[in-house]
Amino acid sequence: MVEKKRIHAALLAAAIATIAPACQAQNTTDWLANTYGTLANHVGNTARAMWVAPEGVIYTASMWDEYEGGVAIYQNGRSAGSIGIHGEFQGSAITGNATSIFAALQASKSYGSGAVGRYNRTTRTRDLLIQVSALTNQPRIDVVTGLATAGSLLYASDFYGNRIRIFTTDGVWKRDINVSGPGALALDGAGNVWVAQRSEGSIVGFSATGGLLNTIRMPSGSQPSALYFDASSGQLVVGDEGPDMNIKRYKLSATPTLAGTFGVQGGYLDTTTGIKGQVGAKRFTRVAGIGKDTAGNLYVLNNPWGGSWDLGRDGGTDIHAYNSAGNLRWTLQSLNFEGVAAPDPATDGALFYGGTNIYTGSAGGTFVANTVDPFAYPSDPRININDRARDEHFGQLATVGGNRILVVSSQDPDTFYFFHFNAANGYIAIPDATLPGPAFNATAPVRNGFCIDSKGGVWAGLARTGYIYHYPLTGFDAGGKPTWGPGIPIRIPASIQPLTRIVYLADSDTMILGRGIVGSTDWTSIGTRIEVYHGWSAGNTTTPNPVINLTNAGAKSIAAAGSYLFVGYWFSGSGTARPNIDAFNLATGNLDATLVNTSNSTVDASSALDSMYGIRAYLRSTGEYVVTKNNVKGSSITVYRWTP
């Protein structure tokens, strides 16, 4: 009788376990890639231009910020609000004076491209629109490429008009100065205007009346990207986006001469003061803005490399503040917007590899490296403006025998890009192959799921083929470049069609397949059926066990590690955001836990997922699961840590 009771109790407990709702996991919540983790304080997305007021208030311009205005305001290393709406500004140019901010605007149906808005610094509202360029039909490219004020005058670079346009600050046109390909602007103490010609590596000076004064010829390869006139020294300060990656100071005289530099020559690509790709206090990436305040503090805006035609998804915001002695005081960083980083198995999850950047640490983390070298690899798809993808900031990573393979993709991709690393290139990701592409002998887009497994094998559902193709890794050459064997076709099980996601765990020979929405033409979404196949490579490609039936609609991204499948969601059918991550047991199919935000006061994790590969998962040697999630609202990466 006692034994029967024990059996009954055991069966009852098992039954309850199968029907009981998942408990909230005892996870911790952290973030990476933004100095601040809350929406109120987060550093804005992808600042591409900067103006510093004399009292030290910083204004930056961005093409897109998901949660706040495109002109972000900072002071003393903290956010001080924003101006405008999130998609109002082009991000290419900004300036100001005691009462107003002037910023290049995005193209609009009402006024086209090439316009500048004037905003009251106190009310933060627009009170004037100035049409600068006659080229009004360019929705994606920078038309107004420089702005500066002096007294009652506003100067604007009309790039395609090959001229500097001069207006009063009330928008009344005064005159033009003809100059080829004008960019950043600065006005010196005598009222002369200095114009950067980035592609020509020169800076042209004109008098207040438009007469040509001098042309500064910078060193070969230089690309002047930012200008600032330092009244305290009487010098023109120039950000160089060329291979020197530093700031140059020119003494303005009858014949301007180089007076000195600031920053490591070679910037983040220098190998004498750090590892190639490593960022640091004076290891600059792209210098996009320079300013000083009356206390003598210097502010430098970096724009790390990355991003294609979508200028709102560039490499990120990286503002450095230095005291008058040139020592770093603080940084403000927003290094991720529409992207995610994968925990690195070679460091047991200590490093995180995104599409263009590497991070480590906690509570915002540390920006370790920018993995793009635009000079050695100018055709890198991550900076190719003609690339077909919207951006490539989603990282997937495999480590095989000490060799790392990085795969990057865009928000809803059907194309994947492969990179490798080696000692000679440090943190720089070297472009290798594209899928579809010749390396895989494939031309069909990847519309039915993609995965790179822990052994470097590639799994891809090529559109309209009815098959999953497995490309086994065959090895690495002496420089670390990987190669793959011919694709092995495996018929997609009928029960999971239309197939939309693939995750393969090589260590346990477990295949996880996600079905799309039956009858829908949207190949990017996940339906409610996920099949788990144990022993897939051993031959079990037809009998799933278990089958996971999602009770929550709107699944958008899945990842797996160890014993768990992690599911991230977009919105529910009722339009409610579902920011949490569900953890399903791969052996039972049960929803064992839900990862939630445990640090609401310091970490925002409220973003729903609108990307196909927006979460990554890794099981550390300690038994801790690390799950990363794309957070578009906070321009960051949410990190969940969970030990079942």
C-alpha positions, -999 to +999 in steps of 0.1 A: +000+000+000+028+024+009+045+016-024+013+023-044+010+057-027+045+065-036+039+056-072+006+076-073+024+106-058+052+104-083+027+101-112+007+131-098+039+152-095+048+143-131+014+152-144+014+185-125+048+193-140+035+188-175+006+212-170+020+238-146+030+271-161+067+279-163+081+297-134+100+329-139+137+321-140+160+333-113+181+351-139+200+383-137+196+411-163+225+431-177+234+451-208+262+458-232+271+484-259+256+515-242+270+535-213+236+536-197+210+509-195+178+528-190+157+545-218+158+578-200+195+579-198+207+558-228+232+573-252+216+580-286+220+559-317+247+565-343+257+602-339+274+614-371+279+651-363+284+671-332+284+707-319+296+717-285+282+749-268+307+771-249+293+759-215+300+723-224+265+711-236+269+686-264+245+683-293+248+653-317+228+645-348+216+611-358+195+598-387+175+575-364+169+568-328+142+544-320+132+559-287+140+596-286+147+626-308+175+625-334+194+654-319+207+641-285+219+665-258+246+656-232+264+674-204+290+662-179+288+626-192+250+623-189+220+626-211+202+659-210+173+651-233+168+654-270+153+675-298+128+666-325+115+631-334+135+600-339+136+601-378+137+638-383+174+645-390+198+634-416+227+633-391+252+647-415+257+682-400+249+703-370+259+736-355+246+762-331+249+795-314+237+810-281+200+806-289+196+781-317+206+747-331+208+742-369+207+706-382+204+689-416+170+673-420+160+640-435+142+641-468+105+649-465+075+647-489+068+684-482+103+699-488+125+671-502+161+667-492+188+693-486+170+713-459+182+726-426+160+731-395+165+758-369+156+748-333+153+770-302+177+757-276+153+765-248+120+753-261+137+726-283+112+732-311+117+740-347+110+776-357+125+778-391+132+757-423+160+767-446+162+751-481+199+748-488+203+726-518+186+725-552+190+687-551+158+678-533+153+642-544+180+623-524+163+604-496+193+584-483+225+603-490+240+633-473+233+665-492+241+691-466+275+680-454+287+709-432+272+737-410+288+766-391+277+799-376+294+832-370+276+862-356+243+866-376+255+843-404+249+806-412+272+787-435+261+755-452+279+730-474+258+721-504+277+690-515+261+683-549+258+720-556+296+723-552+291+755-531+290+770-497+257+788-491+257+817-467+224+828-450+215+849-421+206+829-391+170+839-399+173+821-432+178+850-456+203+840-484+232+863-488+257+847-513+275+815-524+311+805-526+319+779-552+340+750-540+342+714-552+328+687-529+324+707-497+322+690-464+328+700-428+331+738-421+348+760-395+351+798-391+382+814-377+385+845-356+389+868-386+357+855-402+374+833-428+356+801-437+375+768-439+360+740-460+370+703-458+372+685-491+373+649-479+379+630-511+407+654-521+424+654-488+425+691-486+410+721-467+403+753-486+402+787-469+381+817-481+379+852-468+346+866-454+339+881-489+346+848-506+381+854-518+404+823-520+431+824-492+449+791-489+446+754-495+459+730-468+472+699-485+470+671-459+493+640-460+486+614-487+455+594-480+441+619-455+403+625-454+394+656-434+361+646-418+356+672-390+368+708-385+370+731-354+386+764-350+403+766-316+403+803-307+425+798-276+454+787-298+444+802-331+447+768-348+424+748-371+417+714-356+410+687-382+397+651-378+414+628-402+393+598-413+422+585-435+447+559-424+463+582-398+430+581-378+440+611-357+434+648-351+457+673-368+463+709-357+472+736-382+486+770-375+468+795-396+491+820-412+500+831-447+511+795-452+493+772-428+515+746-413+510+715-392+515+724-356+509+690-340+486+660-337+464+645-310+457+608-308+477+576-318+487+577-355+469+549-371+442+550-344+425+517-336+445+500-364+479+509-349+499+478-338+526+496-317+504+507-288+477+479-290+462+451-309+450+459-344+413+469-341+415+477-304+399+510-295+411+532-266+414+566-251+433+580-281+429+551-306+403+568-327+380+553-353+363+577-376+365+612-361+331+627-370+331+657-347+353+680-326+345+707-301+358+725-270+342+744-242+354+775-224+370+754-197+394+740-222+378+705-223+381+688-257+353+666-271+358+641-299+329+622-316+340+589-331+318+569-355+331+533-355+331+517-389+301+497-400+268+501-418+258+504-454+233+527-472+212+529-441+230+557-423+209+553-392+226+519-385+262+529-387+289+518-363+276+537-333+282+567-311+315+571-292+321+605-275+354+611-257+359+640-233+394+652-224+406+678-200+429+707-210+459+684-205+446+659-230+437+632-204+405+612-209+377+623-185+348+602-196+332+585-226+296+582-238+290+552-260+261+537-280+275+509-301+245+488-311+211+496-325+197+469-348+220+441-340+232+415-315+265+400-302+273+364-297+292+351-266+326+338-276+332+301-267+370+306-268+367+329-238+339+310-222+315+339-229+337+367-216+339+384-250+309+392-272+312+394-310+287+416-329+286+423-366+312+451-364+322+454-327+335+434-298+324+439-262+332+426-227+322+432-191+289+442-175+268+472-167+272+486-202+305+467-207+337+478-224+341+485-261+370+463-270+374+466-307+360+476-341+365+446-364+364+466-397+396+476-416+383+499-444+418+503-459+429+467-461+395+455-471+376+483-488+350+458-503+340+445-469+302+441-472+298+457-438+308+491-453+298+486-489+270+511-496+260+492-526+255+460-507+220+445-510+215+441-473+202+469-450+230+465-425+252+437-411+252+441-373+240+407-362+269+384-352+271+346-350+303+330-339+319+296-340+353+287-325+370+256-338+404+246-326+414+281-317+401+295-350+371+319-349+345+321-377+323+352-376+290+352-396+272+385-399+238+394-413+212+420-414+178+424-396+158+400-418+185+385-440+186+360-469+224+366-473+251+357-448+288+369-447+317+349-434+349+363-418+379+349-400+406+362-377+444+356-373+472+369-352+486+393-378+453+411-380+444+411-343+407+419-339+401+426-375+376+403-392+389+393-426+362+389-453+360+353-467+327+342-483+290+349-489+261+326-488+247+325-514+279+327-533+307+308-551+323+294-520+291+274-514+282+269-550+248+284-542+227+311-559+194+308-542+187+331-512+186+317-477+149+319-470+144+287-449+167+291-420+205+294-413+229+282-386+266+279-381+273+251-355+300+248-329+321+227-353+320+253-380+294+234-401+269+256-420+233+246-424+211+266-448+176+263-461+179+276-497+147+291-511+125+270-534+147+239-531+128+219-505+161+209-488+183+219-459+220+220-471+248+210-448+282+224-457+307+206-434+338+226-424+368+209-441+396+230-424+416+262-422+445+274-442+477+288-426+461+322-423+430+309-406+407+311-436+380+284-434+368+262-463+337+241-465+328+209-485+300+206-510+265+210-497+248+178-486+210+181-492+186+168-466+149+170-475+129+193-452+103+172-432+068+179-445+055+184-410+077+216-406+070+233-439+072+261-446+106+260-428+118+293-414+145+286-387+174+261-383+194+256-351+219+226-350+237+217-318+267+196-330+278+185-295+245+166-289+235+160-326+203+179-320+185+196-348+158+222-341+135+234-369+110+262-367+079+264-390+068+296-405+032+308-407+013+285-430-003+303-459+017+335-453+042+349-478+062+364-448+092+341-447+108+360-418+083+351-391+079+320-370+046+303-364+038+282-334+054+248-342+091+239-334+104+204-340+134+189-321+153+160-337+177+140-315+203+121-336+198+142-368+232+135-383+230+099-371+200+095-394+169+107-376+156+133-400+119+123-400+108+117-364+108+148-341+107+143-303+096+165-288+074+188-308+071+222-291+039+241-297+043+277-288+013+291-269+026+327-274+022+342-309+047+365-325+079+344-321+106+361-341+140+347-331+153+314-316+187+302-303+198+271-284+226+259-262+230+229-239+196+216-229+175+246-238+158+264-267+154+301-262+125+319-280+122+357-284+090+374-296+079+404-316+043+413-306+014+391-297-017+388-319-034+415-298-005+439-304+011+436-269+049+436-268+065+404-255+100+414-243+107+382-223+126+351-234+111+317-230+133+287-222+121+253-235+136+220-224+149+202-254+143+168-238+107+173-227+095+202-248+083+219-216+085+256-210+108+254-180+114+291-174+109+326-187+138+350-186+125+384-173+139+418-165+152+415-129+168+450-128+140+474-139+156+504-122+190+501-140+183+480-171+158+484-199+148+451-215+114+461-229+121+459-266+102+434-286+123+416-312+119+426-348+149+407-362+152+371-374+185+364-355+181+388-326+191+365-298+222+343-292+228+317-265+258+300-249+263+275-220+293+284-200+316+259-183+301+269-150+266+258-160+254+293-165+234+302-197+242+335-213+215+348-236+219+381-256+190+400-271+189+429-295+174+460-277+165+485-303+148+509-279+178+513-257+204+511-285+220+483-266+222+445-261+203+429-232+222+401-215+204+374-194+224+351-172+206+320-159+217+289-140+187+264-140 
